[in-house]
Amino acid sequence: MDDKHDGRMTKEGIRLHESADFAGMNKAGLLAATILDEIAEHVFPGQTTAEIDRLITEKVAAAGAQSATIGYRGYQHASCISVNHVVCHGIPGPKVLKSGDILNIDVTVIVDGWFGDTSRMFVAGELPRKAERLIQVTYDALMLGIEAVRPGNTFGDIGHAIQSYVESQRMSVVRDFCGHGLGRVFHAPPNVLHYGRAGQGPRLEEGMFFTIEPMVNLGRPETKVLADDWTAVTRDKSLSAQFEHSIGVTATGFEIFTLSPAGRFHPTWA
């Protein structure tokens, strides 16, 4: 069903999808997750982020899908690759990975008109202890946010679950970027904040599709965007990590569309 012809919306302009639409999102999410599974072996010291992106571009084409990011607001890559203190929207290029570098790889594909959007953390070589803890806290924060998804809860409940946990670990949640609605479009209402107060914001309803994608910094939460108008970095140069799943609200809770088929969503899977 084409979103443009489906009029079911909340008063906040959040689309409520039909039960049949979950299959389309599962198919798109599976491809995005599979590509990230397959790219894991190509992340190693000496590799360039441009080569990782080239391989992702090939995999999207081989699957008969489209990249949602190539051509989006002038962007020319099939992934965003954010290394160390880059928070998000890192542009693939000649940068050579060093042992101990951590990186978030973010991929969005379009399959039969549905958008599958996911990102996860990878490590080149040996994972430093400090980075390992940051990655674990970020992963746990994402899963706590997802566990707050059920009809009747609010988007503030999601943000509160993430923020309260991260800050209890003496880390910070980035405020400048958020999750978003998606489906047959890349970005749609609502904005999914990764901080907030329990009970605040729109109520979750069955059929909502959106991403949860917390960015967590070892230092302060402030970011700045570089001159390329894409790359966001931590102002204090502290390490940053992010995980992202695409979610659908079901009658009793949630469905994750972007689960790793190979169980490689967390970088310590090996």
FIVEX-503484 format. One record per residue (C-alpha): x, y, z; residue number from 1. Coordinates in steps of 0.25 Angstrom, whole numbers, plus 5000, padded with zeros to 4 digits. Layout:
BEGIN
<node><east>X</east><north>Y</north><up>Z</up><num>NUM</num></node>
...
END
This chain:
BEGIN
<node><east>5000</east><north>5000</north><up>5000</up><num>1</num></node>
<node><east>5005</east><north>5014</north><up>4996</up><num>2</num></node>
<node><east>5007</east><north>5023</north><up>5008</up><num>3</num></node>
<node><east>5001</east><north>5035</north><up>4999</up><num>4</num></node>
<node><east>4988</east><north>5028</north><up>4998</up><num>5</num></node>
<node><east>4987</east><north>5023</north><up>5013</up><num>6</num></node>
<node><east>4980</east><north>5034</north><up>5021</up><num>7</num></node>
<node><east>4982</east><north>5028</north><up>5035</up><num>8</num></node>
<node><east>4990</east><north>5038</north><up>5043</up><num>9</num></node>
<node><east>4990</east><north>5043</north><up>5058</up><num>10</num></node>
<node><east>4987</east><north>5057</north><up>5061</up><num>11</num></node>
<node><east>5002</east><north>5059</north><up>5062</up><num>12</num></node>
<node><east>5004</east><north>5055</north><up>5047</up><num>13</num></node>
<node><east>5010</east><north>5041</north><up>5050</up><num>14</num></node>
<node><east>5005</east><north>5031</north><up>5040</up><num>15</num></node>
<node><east>4999</east><north>5018</north><up>5045</up><num>16</num></node>
<node><east>5002</east><north>5007</north><up>5036</up><num>17</num></node>
<node><east>4994</east><north>4994</north><up>5033</up><num>18</num></node>
<node><east>4998</east><north>4980</north><up>5038</up><num>19</num></node>
<node><east>5002</east><north>4976</north><up>5024</up><num>20</num></node>
<node><east>5012</east><north>4987</north><up>5023</up><num>21</num></node>
<node><east>5020</east><north>4980</north><up>5034</up><num>22</num></node>
<node><east>5025</east><north>4970</north><up>5023</up><num>23</num></node>
<node><east>5030</east><north>4981</north><up>5014</up><num>24</num></node>
<node><east>5038</east><north>4987</north><up>5026</up><num>25</num></node>
<node><east>5043</east><north>4974</north><up>5030</up><num>26</num></node>
<node><east>5049</east><north>4971</north><up>5016</up><num>27</num></node>
<node><east>5056</east><north>4985</north><up>5015</up><num>28</num></node>
<node><east>5061</east><north>4984</north><up>5029</up><num>29</num></node>
<node><east>5066</east><north>4970</north><up>5026</up><num>30</num></node>
<node><east>5074</east><north>4974</north><up>5014</up><num>31</num></node>
<node><east>5081</east><north>4986</north><up>5022</up><num>32</num></node>
<node><east>5084</east><north>4977</north><up>5033</up><num>33</num></node>
<node><east>5090</east><north>4966</north><up>5024</up><num>34</num></node>
<node><east>5099</east><north>4976</north><up>5017</up><num>35</num></node>
<node><east>5105</east><north>4981</north><up>5031</up><num>36</num></node>
<node><east>5107</east><north>4966</north><up>5035</up><num>37</num></node>
<node><east>5114</east><north>4964</north><up>5022</up><num>38</num></node>
<node><east>5123</east><north>4976</north><up>5023</up><num>39</num></node>
<node><east>5128</east><north>4973</north><up>5037</up><num>40</num></node>
<node><east>5140</east><north>4965</north><up>5031</up><num>41</num></node>
<node><east>5144</east><north>4977</north><up>5023</up><num>42</num></node>
<node><east>5146</east><north>4985</north><up>5035</up><num>43</num></node>
<node><east>5161</east><north>4984</north><up>5039</up><num>44</num></node>
<node><east>5174</east><north>4993</north><up>5041</up><num>45</num></node>
<node><east>5179</east><north>4998</north><up>5028</up><num>46</num></node>
<node><east>5165</east><north>4998</north><up>5021</up><num>47</num></node>
<node><east>5159</east><north>5011</north><up>5016</up><num>48</num></node>
<node><east>5145</east><north>5016</north><up>5019</up><num>49</num></node>
<node><east>5144</east><north>5018</north><up>5004</up><num>50</num></node>
<node><east>5146</east><north>5004</north><up>5001</up><num>51</num></node>
<node><east>5136</east><north>5000</north><up>5011</up><num>52</num></node>
<node><east>5126</east><north>5009</north><up>5005</up><num>53</num></node>
<node><east>5129</east><north>5003</north><up>4991</up><num>54</num></node>
<node><east>5126</east><north>4989</north><up>4996</up><num>55</num></node>
<node><east>5113</east><north>4994</north><up>5002</up><num>56</num></node>
<node><east>5109</east><north>5001</north><up>4989</up><num>57</num></node>
<node><east>5112</east><north>4988</north><up>4981</up><num>58</num></node>
<node><east>5104</east><north>4979</north><up>4991</up><num>59</num></node>
<node><east>5092</east><north>4989</north><up>4990</up><num>60</num></node>
<node><east>5092</east><north>4988</north><up>4975</up><num>61</num></node>
<node><east>5094</east><north>4973</north><up>4975</up><num>62</num></node>
<node><east>5081</east><north>4971</north><up>4983</up><num>63</num></node>
<node><east>5073</east><north>4979</north><up>4973</up><num>64</num></node>
<node><east>5071</east><north>4990</north><up>4983</up><num>65</num></node>
<node><east>5073</east><north>5005</north><up>4984</up><num>66</num></node>
<node><east>5082</east><north>5013</north><up>4993</up><num>67</num></node>
<node><east>5073</east><north>5023</north><up>5000</up><num>68</num></node>
<node><east>5085</east><north>5032</north><up>5003</up><num>69</num></node>
<node><east>5092</east><north>5033</north><up>4989</up><num>70</num></node>
<node><east>5086</east><north>5046</north><up>4984</up><num>71</num></node>
<node><east>5079</east><north>5050</north><up>4997</up><num>72</num></node>
<node><east>5081</east><north>5065</north><up>4998</up><num>73</num></node>
<node><east>5094</east><north>5064</north><up>4989</up><num>74</num></node>
<node><east>5100</east><north>5052</north><up>4997</up><num>75</num></node>
<node><east>5108</east><north>5043</north><up>4988</up><num>76</num></node>
<node><east>5110</east><north>5030</north><up>4997</up><num>77</num></node>
<node><east>5102</east><north>5018</north><up>5001</up><num>78</num></node>
<node><east>5107</east><north>5019</north><up>5015</up><num>79</num></node>
<node><east>5111</east><north>5028</north><up>5026</up><num>80</num></node>
<node><east>5123</east><north>5024</north><up>5033</up><num>81</num></node>
<node><east>5127</east><north>5031</north><up>5046</up><num>82</num></node>
<node><east>5140</east><north>5028</north><up>5053</up><num>83</num></node>
<node><east>5144</east><north>5031</north><up>5067</up><num>84</num></node>
<node><east>5139</east><north>5045</north><up>5071</up><num>85</num></node>
<node><east>5130</east><north>5046</north><up>5059</up><num>86</num></node>
<node><east>5116</east><north>5046</north><up>5064</up><num>87</num></node>
<node><east>5109</east><north>5043</north><up>5051</up><num>88</num></node>
<node><east>5108</east><north>5046</north><up>5036</up><num>89</num></node>
<node><east>5123</east><north>5043</north><up>5034</up><num>90</num></node>
<node><east>5126</east><north>5043</north><up>5019</up><num>91</num></node>
<node><east>5134</east><north>5031</north><up>5014</up><num>92</num></node>
<node><east>5147</east><north>5035</north><up>5008</up><num>93</num></node>
<node><east>5162</east><north>5032</north><up>5008</up><num>94</num></node>
<node><east>5163</east><north>5031</north><up>5023</up><num>95</num></node>
<node><east>5171</east><north>5018</north><up>5027</up><num>96</num></node>
<node><east>5166</east><north>5011</north><up>5039</up><num>97</num></node>
<node><east>5176</east><north>5009</north><up>5050</up><num>98</num></node>
<node><east>5176</east><north>4998</north><up>5061</up><num>99</num></node>
<node><east>5167</east><north>5002</north><up>5072</up><num>100</num></node>
<node><east>5158</east><north>5011</north><up>5063</up><num>101</num></node>
<node><east>5143</east><north>5009</north><up>5066</up><num>102</num></node>
<node><east>5133</east><north>5013</north><up>5055</up><num>103</num></node>
<node><east>5118</east><north>5014</north><up>5053</up><num>104</num></node>
<node><east>5113</east><north>5009</north><up>5039</up><num>105</num></node>
<node><east>5099</east><north>5014</north><up>5035</up><num>106</num></node>
<node><east>5092</east><north>5008</north><up>5023</up><num>107</num></node>
<node><east>5078</east><north>5011</north><up>5018</up><num>108</num></node>
<node><east>5072</east><north>5003</north><up>5006</up><num>109</num></node>
<node><east>5059</east><north>5004</north><up>4998</up><num>110</num></node>
<node><east>5053</east><north>4990</north><up>4995</up><num>111</num></node>
<node><east>5040</east><north>4990</north><up>4988</up><num>112</num></node>
<node><east>5037</east><north>5005</north><up>4992</up><num>113</num></node>
<node><east>5040</east><north>5002</north><up>5007</up><num>114</num></node>
<node><east>5052</east><north>5008</north><up>5015</up><num>115</num></node>
<node><east>5061</east><north>4999</north><up>5023</up><num>116</num></node>
<node><east>5070</east><north>5008</north><up>5032</up><num>117</num></node>
<node><east>5080</east><north>5003</north><up>5042</up><num>118</num></node>
<node><east>5094</east><north>5005</north><up>5048</up><num>119</num></node>
<node><east>5104</east><north>4998</north><up>5057</up><num>120</num></node>
<node><east>5117</east><north>4999</north><up>5063</up><num>121</num></node>
<node><east>5130</east><north>4992</north><up>5058</up><num>122</num></node>
<node><east>5144</east><north>4992</north><up>5062</up><num>123</num></node>
<node><east>5157</east><north>4991</north><up>5054</up><num>124</num></node>
<node><east>5167</east><north>4982</north><up>5061</up><num>125</num></node>
<node><east>5167</east><north>4982</north><up>5076</up><num>126</num></node>
<node><east>5156</east><north>4988</north><up>5084</up><num>127</num></node>
<node><east>5161</east><north>4998</north><up>5094</up><num>128</num></node>
<node><east>5155</east><north>4996</north><up>5108</up><num>129</num></node>
<node><east>5149</east><north>5010</north><up>5109</up><num>130</num></node>
<node><east>5143</east><north>5009</north><up>5095</up><num>131</num></node>
<node><east>5137</east><north>4995</north><up>5099</up><num>132</num></node>
<node><east>5130</east><north>5001</north><up>5111</up><num>133</num></node>
<node><east>5124</east><north>5013</north><up>5102</up><num>134</num></node>
<node><east>5119</east><north>5003</north><up>5092</up><num>135</num></node>
<node><east>5113</east><north>4994</north><up>5102</up><num>136</num></node>
<node><east>5106</east><north>5006</north><up>5109</up><num>137</num></node>
<node><east>5101</east><north>5011</north><up>5096</up><num>138</num></node>
<node><east>5096</east><north>4997</north><up>5092</up><num>139</num></node>
<node><east>5089</east><north>4995</north><up>5105</up><num>140</num></node>
<node><east>5083</east><north>5009</north><up>5104</up><num>141</num></node>
<node><east>5077</east><north>5005</north><up>5090</up><num>142</num></node>
<node><east>5071</east><north>4993</north><up>5096</up><num>143</num></node>
<node><east>5065</east><north>5000</north><up>5108</up><num>144</num></node>
<node><east>5059</east><north>5010</north><up>5099</up><num>145</num></node>
<node><east>5053</east><north>4999</north><up>5090</up><num>146</num></node>
<node><east>5047</east><north>4992</north><up>5102</up><num>147</num></node>
<node><east>5039</east><north>5004</north><up>5105</up><num>148</num></node>
<node><east>5032</east><north>5003</north><up>5092</up><num>149</num></node>
<node><east>5017</east><north>4998</north><up>5094</up><num>150</num></node>
<node><east>5004</east><north>5004</north><up>5091</up><num>151</num></node>
<node><east>5000</east><north>5014</north><up>5102</up><num>152</num></node>
<node><east>5014</east><north>5018</north><up>5106</up><num>153</num></node>
<node><east>5020</east><north>5031</north><up>5100</up><num>154</num></node>
<node><east>5032</east><north>5036</north><up>5092</up><num>155</num></node>
<node><east>5036</east><north>5042</north><up>5105</up><num>156</num></node>
<node><east>5037</east><north>5029</north><up>5112</up><num>157</num></node>
<node><east>5047</east><north>5024</north><up>5101</up><num>158</num></node>
<node><east>5056</east><north>5036</north><up>5103</up><num>159</num></node>
<node><east>5055</east><north>5035</north><up>5118</up><num>160</num></node>
<node><east>5059</east><north>5021</north><up>5118</up><num>161</num></node>
<node><east>5071</east><north>5024</north><up>5109</up><num>162</num></node>
<node><east>5076</east><north>5037</north><up>5116</up><num>163</num></node>
<node><east>5074</east><north>5032</north><up>5130</up><num>164</num></node>
<node><east>5083</east><north>5020</north><up>5128</up><num>165</num></node>
<node><east>5094</east><north>5027</north><up>5120</up><num>166</num></node>
<node><east>5095</east><north>5038</north><up>5130</up><num>167</num></node>
<node><east>5095</east><north>5027</north><up>5141</up><num>168</num></node>
<node><east>5108</east><north>5022</north><up>5134</up><num>169</num></node>
<node><east>5114</east><north>5036</north><up>5134</up><num>170</num></node>
<node><east>5113</east><north>5038</north><up>5119</up><num>171</num></node>
<node><east>5104</east><north>5047</north><up>5111</up><num>172</num></node>
<node><east>5093</east><north>5046</north><up>5101</up><num>173</num></node>
<node><east>5095</east><north>5055</north><up>5088</up><num>174</num></node>
<node><east>5083</east><north>5065</north><up>5087</up><num>175</num></node>
<node><east>5086</east><north>5070</north><up>5073</up><num>176</num></node>
<node><east>5081</east><north>5058</north><up>5065</up><num>177</num></node>
<node><east>5069</east><north>5048</north><up>5067</up><num>178</num></node>
<node><east>5062</east><north>5037</north><up>5062</up><num>179</num></node>
<node><east>5050</east><north>5038</north><up>5052</up><num>180</num></node>
<node><east>5038</east><north>5032</north><up>5046</up><num>181</num></node>
<node><east>5040</east><north>5024</north><up>5033</up><num>182</num></node>
<node><east>5033</east><north>5015</north><up>5024</up><num>183</num></node>
<node><east>5031</east><north>5018</north><up>5009</up><num>184</num></node>
<node><east>5038</east><north>5031</north><up>5012</up><num>185</num></node>
<node><east>5052</east><north>5033</north><up>5018</up><num>186</num></node>
<node><east>5049</east><north>5043</north><up>5029</up><num>187</num></node>
<node><east>5035</east><north>5046</north><up>5034</up><num>188</num></node>
<node><east>5029</east><north>5050</north><up>5048</up><num>189</num></node>
<node><east>5031</east><north>5048</north><up>5059</up><num>190</num></node>
<node><east>5045</east><north>5052</north><up>5064</up><num>191</num></node>
<node><east>5049</east><north>5042</north><up>5073</up><num>192</num></node>
<node><east>5058</east><north>5048</north><up>5084</up><num>193</num></node>
<node><east>5067</east><north>5040</north><up>5092</up><num>194</num></node>
<node><east>5065</east><north>5048</north><up>5105</up><num>195</num></node>
<node><east>5053</east><north>5054</north><up>5111</up><num>196</num></node>
<node><east>5042</east><north>5052</north><up>5122</up><num>197</num></node>
<node><east>5034</east><north>5039</north><up>5125</up><num>198</num></node>
<node><east>5020</east><north>5041</north><up>5121</up><num>199</num></node>
<node><east>5023</east><north>5053</north><up>5111</up><num>200</num></node>
<node><east>5021</east><north>5054</north><up>5096</up><num>201</num></node>
<node><east>5011</east><north>5047</north><up>5087</up><num>202</num></node>
<node><east>5006</east><north>5033</north><up>5091</up><num>203</num></node>
<node><east>5011</east><north>5021</north><up>5084</up><num>204</num></node>
<node><east>5000</east><north>5014</north><up>5075</up><num>205</num></node>
<node><east>5000</east><north>5001</north><up>5067</up><num>206</num></node>
<node><east>5005</east><north>5003</north><up>5053</up><num>207</num></node>
<node><east>5015</east><north>5014</north><up>5056</up><num>208</num></node>
<node><east>5029</east><north>5012</north><up>5049</up><num>209</num></node>
<node><east>5041</east><north>5019</north><up>5054</up><num>210</num></node>
<node><east>5056</east><north>5018</north><up>5057</up><num>211</num></node>
<node><east>5063</east><north>5018</north><up>5071</up><num>212</num></node>
<node><east>5077</east><north>5022</north><up>5069</up><num>213</num></node>
<node><east>5084</east><north>5028</north><up>5081</up><num>214</num></node>
<node><east>5097</east><north>5035</north><up>5080</up><num>215</num></node>
<node><east>5105</east><north>5034</north><up>5093</up><num>216</num></node>
<node><east>5118</east><north>5042</north><up>5096</up><num>217</num></node>
<node><east>5129</east><north>5038</north><up>5106</up><num>218</num></node>
<node><east>5130</east><north>5053</north><up>5109</up><num>219</num></node>
<node><east>5120</east><north>5065</north><up>5108</up><num>220</num></node>
<node><east>5108</east><north>5064</north><up>5099</up><num>221</num></node>
<node><east>5111</east><north>5076</north><up>5090</up><num>222</num></node>
<node><east>5114</east><north>5074</north><up>5075</up><num>223</num></node>
<node><east>5118</east><north>5083</north><up>5063</up><num>224</num></node>
<node><east>5116</east><north>5080</north><up>5048</up><num>225</num></node>
<node><east>5129</east><north>5082</north><up>5040</up><num>226</num></node>
<node><east>5130</east><north>5090</north><up>5027</up><num>227</num></node>
<node><east>5126</east><north>5079</north><up>5018</up><num>228</num></node>
<node><east>5112</east><north>5082</north><up>5024</up><num>229</num></node>
<node><east>5110</east><north>5067</north><up>5028</up><num>230</num></node>
<node><east>5120</east><north>5062</north><up>5038</up><num>231</num></node>
<node><east>5116</east><north>5064</north><up>5052</up><num>232</num></node>
<node><east>5127</east><north>5062</north><up>5063</up><num>233</num></node>
<node><east>5128</east><north>5064</north><up>5078</up><num>234</num></node>
<node><east>5132</east><north>5078</north><up>5082</up><num>235</num></node>
<node><east>5141</east><north>5072</north><up>5093</up><num>236</num></node>
<node><east>5147</east><north>5062</north><up>5083</up><num>237</num></node>
<node><east>5142</east><north>5050</north><up>5092</up><num>238</num></node>
<node><east>5139</east><north>5037</north><up>5086</up><num>239</num></node>
<node><east>5124</east><north>5035</north><up>5082</up><num>240</num></node>
<node><east>5116</east><north>5022</north><up>5079</up><num>241</num></node>
<node><east>5103</east><north>5019</north><up>5072</up><num>242</num></node>
<node><east>5093</east><north>5008</north><up>5069</up><num>243</num></node>
<node><east>5081</east><north>5009</north><up>5061</up><num>244</num></node>
<node><east>5069</east><north>4999</north><up>5059</up><num>245</num></node>
<node><east>5056</east><north>5002</north><up>5051</up><num>246</num></node>
<node><east>5044</east><north>4998</north><up>5059</up><num>247</num></node>
<node><east>5029</east><north>4996</north><up>5057</up><num>248</num></node>
<node><east>5019</east><north>4997</north><up>5069</up><num>249</num></node>
<node><east>5010</east><north>4984</north><up>5070</up><num>250</num></node>
<node><east>4997</east><north>4982</north><up>5078</up><num>251</num></node>
<node><east>5005</east><north>4977</north><up>5090</up><num>252</num></node>
<node><east>5019</east><north>4983</north><up>5088</up><num>253</num></node>
<node><east>5029</east><north>4985</north><up>5077</up><num>254</num></node>
<node><east>5035</east><north>4978</north><up>5065</up><num>255</num></node>
<node><east>5050</east><north>4980</north><up>5061</up><num>256</num></node>
<node><east>5051</east><north>4981</north><up>5046</up><num>257</num></node>
<node><east>5067</east><north>4981</north><up>5046</up><num>258</num></node>
<node><east>5071</east><north>4970</north><up>5054</up><num>259</num></node>
<node><east>5085</east><north>4964</north><up>5050</up><num>260</num></node>
<node><east>5082</east><north>4950</north><up>5043</up><num>261</num></node>
<node><east>5096</east><north>4946</north><up>5047</up><num>262</num></node>
<node><east>5096</east><north>4951</north><up>5061</up><num>263</num></node>
<node><east>5106</east><north>4962</north><up>5058</up><num>264</num></node>
<node><east>5099</east><north>4974</north><up>5063</up><num>265</num></node>
<node><east>5109</east><north>4976</north><up>5074</up><num>266</num></node>
<node><east>5124</east><north>4977</north><up>5070</up><num>267</num></node>
<node><east>5128</east><north>4967</north><up>5080</up><num>268</num></node>
<node><east>5120</east><north>4956</north><up>5073</up><num>269</num></node>
<node><east>5133</east><north>4949</north><up>5069</up><num>270</num></node>
END
